[in-house]
Amino acid sequence: MPGPGGGIPGPASIQVGARHLEVGSWHAATLAVTGYPAEVGPGWLEPLTAYPGRLDVSLHIEPIPPAVAAAQLRKQRARLESGRRADADKGRLDDPDAEAAADDARELAYRIARGEGHLFRAGLYLTVYAPGQQTLAAEVTSVRTLAESLLLSAQPATFRTLQGWVTSLPLCSDRLRMRRAFDTAALAAGFPFASPDLAARDPASTTTPGGVLYGLNATSAGVVCWDRWAQDNHNSVILGRSGGGKSYLAKLDILRFLYQGVQVAVIDPEDEYTRLATAVGGACVRLGAQGVRLNPFDLPAVTGPGQARPDGLMRRALFLHTFLGVLLGETLTAAERAVLDQAIMACYHQAGITADPRTWARPAPLLAGLAAALRDGGGAGGRAGRAARAVHRGHPQPDVRRADDHPPGRAPGRLEPA
């Protein structure tokens, strides 16, 4: 936040103590990592970056020139080898730690000589924040326990709290300079930071987040992005207590999907989404109102080359099978489905609509045409014919509203049963 007088961003005040400092209304303490495990695996910093509290993890890296690294390794190998030979001359037992260090130094020296790796000086610092001093002590204990479980030795920056806090800020300034030599493999194992955040990537880019922004992770403060259309199953469920913001999240979800060109259809029995539909230029279809009709024969709108599925006519025919099955309350037999298929295709052909998507913009047939086709085809005596006649009698055809009178998108938007 801006400092006093609108100057450089910073806290309102800082009070420096021996073991902690007060930064505005927060108390902070810095830990410097002085001991590391012999080997680290991929994502070895993940438990610290995903700590469920306010914790700043700062990693300062400085490359060592290859010539300097080779000279340092040569001295280190000579020191270890001389110590090992002195112990052998005096009849002492081998030191396993010294043996392992000598082998590691020898292997690292050969990798650097072959150009397979480099040396770096790295400093790892942890700054813990808490609203009170007692809470800060408990948080520091928790962080040190977590670090010890990772075989990391973290020591408090006693009497250097201000330098430690500045070191953990994104200023690229290491005021503590408590560093350790790392090779390329060990340092690369911490990048990229593994995280429990739900982040989707843009397929066209390896770095740009894709999908929809859902918010920030409550524990790690990381960005949560997700693209449901990139998953095998596009379904999602929003659960929560009453008044917890489920409807607000759903509306935000709809708005963000509309920005991506996704077509959205909402079943709104409580008239809760009318203002949203009006604001985004959508259509509100009030089923059962005077003069409102939905034509199940409507095909997907064609807005340009490649915008419609080539199997749209067949999908609509299958939908009509389901539609009549729901009206009858039972499943049609194979013979009735065959007659119905012939009648549906006859209706479309009479309207001049074929499998060619260029013909789908023509006016779709009505249910009256299906009833006539069933009668002409000799299927009027079956259940399909009875259903078509019942629909025709109970639903007059004027003022038919198209089923796709809302913003187009990439998701199937036909008013079909789930």
Buried (B, 14 or more C-beta within 10 A) or exposed (E): EEEEEEEEEBBEEBEBBEBBBBBEEBBBBBBBBBEBEEEBEEBBBBBBBBBEBBBBBBBBBEBBEBEEBBEBBEEBBEBBBEBBEEBEEEEEEEBEEBEEBBEBBBEBBEBBEEEEBBBBBBBBBBBBBBEEEEBBBEBBEBBBEBBEEBEBBBBBBEEBBBBBBBBBEEEEEBBBEBBBBBBBEBBEBBEEBBBEBBBBBBEEEEEEBBBBEBEEBEEBEBBBBBBBBEEEEEEEEEEEEEEEEEBEBBBBBBBBBBEBEBBBBBEEEEEEBBEBBEEBEBEEBEEEEEEEBBBBBBBBBBEEEEEBEEEBBBBBBBBBBBBBBEBBEEEBEEEBBEBBBBBBBBBBEEBEBBEEBEBBEEEBBBBBBBBBBBBEBEBBEBBBBBBBBBBBEEEEEEEBBBBBEBBBBEBEBBBBEE
